[in-house]
Amino acid sequence: MKSIKSIKLIKSIKSIKVNKVNKVIQSRMLKAMKVTAAMMALGLTSGCSSTFEPWVMPYERENLADPIMSMNRNPVSMSFTHHAYQAREGARGAEGGAGGGCGCN
């Protein structure tokens, strides 16, 4: 049978090991939080930089506004299909259109 002193010694050794493990875990979590905070700060401040010039110059925007540059083949029929979809779903105004869900303007 183990003596009371040896049992107390074993318990104190186990608690010391647990404390060391907890400290290691806490230090790793703290380090991870610091790295995350630094990355977030870099991400937030990088949007403020004005070193990049616009890709499209003002005199080139006229060419991009041309109906030929649209993503669909027939803009007129796509506009009608879009209008019919909005009227059918009752979702007028959700995509920037005006009017009610009845289909009338």
C-alpha positions, 0 to 999 in steps of 0.5 A: 500500500502506498503511503500518503506522502507518495500519493501526494507527491504523485498528484503534485507531479501530475498537476505540475505536468498539467500546468506545463502543458496548459502553459504551452497551449496558452503560449501557442494560442497567444502566438496564433492570435498575435499572428492573426491580428498582424495579418488582419492589420496588414489586410486592412491597411493594404486597401488604403494604398494608392500605388496602383493606377486604374486599369481602365482609363477614362477615355477607354470607358466609352468602348466598354459601355458599348452594347457589343461588350455585354455578356449576352448575345442579344441585349434586347431579348435578355432585357425582356427575359429579365423583365419577365423573370422579375414579374413572374417571381414578384421580385421587382426592385430587388435587382434595381428595377422599379415597379411592383410584383404585378408586372406593370411599370 
